[in-house]
Amino acid sequence: MSAQPEYPGGELIPRPDRTPDALRAALAVVAPARMPEMEREKDKALTEAVRQSSIDPLRGFLLRWAAVIEIERHPATAQRFHRAEYLAQVSADPETSRQYVRESGDILRAAYKDLDA
């Protein structure tokens, strides 16, 4: 029987600063497969920021990826989140699917709330 890894405070890594470099470095640890997605979204945010002459798209990009990392840096939370997302998509029963959509939404909202704390 293998032991579960111990994480200080249940976290893989400490919460990173909300800067592009810090978030990129954190994502490389907690969800490296999502790096191309982050880069595509960064490019879209930069393009939109120029088009709008506003930094709001960049702020949104940073906040979104901070929330993704907030979930992913807690292995138990990430597992629950991904399970709920998957089951919401594959459930044949609409009510069961809605239940899992609510669960994943609750986890995401909690991540955003934790970032504001």
Legacy VTK file of the C-alpha trace (Angstrom):
# vtk DataFile Version 3.0
C-alpha trace
ASCII
DATASET POLYDATA
POINTS 117 float
0.000 0.000 0.000
1.466 3.374 -0.996
1.154 6.393 1.252
-0.490 9.560 -0.001
1.983 12.421 -0.391
1.861 14.995 2.354
1.435 18.611 1.281
1.957 21.459 3.731
-1.517 22.895 4.274
-2.785 20.583 1.542
-1.007 22.735 -1.067
1.439 21.663 -3.747
2.903 25.165 -3.894
2.275 28.469 -2.142
-0.148 30.887 -3.811
1.828 32.751 -6.495
1.804 36.479 -7.064
-0.687 37.568 -9.691
1.909 38.396 -12.327
2.357 36.699 -15.692
5.760 35.239 -14.788
4.670 33.977 -11.366
1.476 32.435 -12.719
3.334 30.804 -15.618
5.891 29.307 -13.224
3.139 28.041 -10.911
1.157 26.526 -13.771
4.300 24.741 -14.976
4.304 22.928 -11.623
0.607 22.272 -10.962
-0.793 21.766 -14.487
1.961 21.833 -17.122
-0.307 20.412 -19.821
-2.302 23.663 -19.695
0.660 25.900 -20.593
-0.288 26.164 -24.305
-3.846 27.138 -23.322
-2.519 29.855 -21.018
-0.239 31.215 -23.742
-3.104 31.341 -26.265
-5.294 33.191 -23.766
-2.452 35.593 -22.944
-2.081 36.421 -26.630
-5.839 36.996 -26.943
-5.836 39.213 -23.831
-2.950 41.299 -25.190
-4.660 41.718 -28.537
-7.915 42.707 -26.868
-6.114 45.120 -24.511
-4.585 46.912 -27.488
-7.889 46.947 -29.364
-9.730 48.402 -26.351
-6.869 50.616 -25.178
-7.509 49.121 -21.751
-5.702 46.849 -19.316
-8.969 45.197 -18.275
-8.484 42.172 -20.582
-5.067 41.608 -19.000
-6.517 41.865 -15.499
-9.174 39.317 -16.465
-6.527 36.988 -17.878
-4.453 37.187 -14.693
-7.476 36.655 -12.447
-8.727 33.665 -14.450
-5.364 31.908 -14.344
-4.869 32.752 -10.681
-8.184 30.953 -10.025
-7.127 27.952 -12.147
-3.895 27.719 -10.177
-5.727 28.205 -6.884
-7.702 25.048 -7.635
-4.791 23.070 -9.066
-2.408 23.794 -6.198
-4.743 21.875 -3.843
-4.696 18.261 -5.106
-7.905 17.147 -3.368
-9.794 20.197 -4.643
-8.434 19.764 -8.164
-9.485 16.125 -8.167
-13.040 17.028 -7.063
-13.228 19.846 -9.622
-12.086 17.730 -12.572
-14.308 14.836 -11.536
-17.341 17.133 -11.342
-16.545 18.696 -14.726
-16.164 15.268 -16.323
-19.338 13.834 -14.791
-21.315 16.923 -15.806
-20.361 16.233 -19.411
-20.940 12.480 -19.496
-24.014 12.103 -17.313
-27.059 10.874 -19.210
-29.395 12.290 -16.571
-29.910 16.068 -16.899
-30.460 16.559 -13.156
-27.294 14.667 -12.290
-25.415 16.709 -14.879
-26.743 19.953 -13.335
-25.650 18.742 -9.895
-22.080 18.298 -11.123
-22.147 21.644 -12.938
-23.163 23.271 -9.632
-20.401 21.422 -7.785
-17.695 22.538 -10.222
-19.108 26.075 -10.168
-19.030 26.121 -6.371
-15.371 25.086 -6.404
-14.513 27.760 -8.965
-16.381 30.481 -7.044
-14.585 29.443 -3.849
-11.237 29.771 -5.649
-12.089 33.319 -6.764
-13.252 34.163 -3.244
-10.016 32.807 -1.753
-8.051 35.062 -4.088
-9.895 38.104 -2.743
-9.311 37.146 0.873
LINES 1 118
117 0 1 2 3 4 5 6 7 8 9 10 11 12 13 14 15 16 17 18 19 20 21 22 23 24 25 26 27 28 29 30 31 32 33 34 35 36 37 38 39 40 41 42 43 44 45 46 47 48 49 50 51 52 53 54 55 56 57 58 59 60 61 62 63 64 65 66 67 68 69 70 71 72 73 74 75 76 77 78 79 80 81 82 83 84 85 86 87 88 89 90 91 92 93 94 95 96 97 98 99 100 101 102 103 104 105 106 107 108 109 110 111 112 113 114 115 116
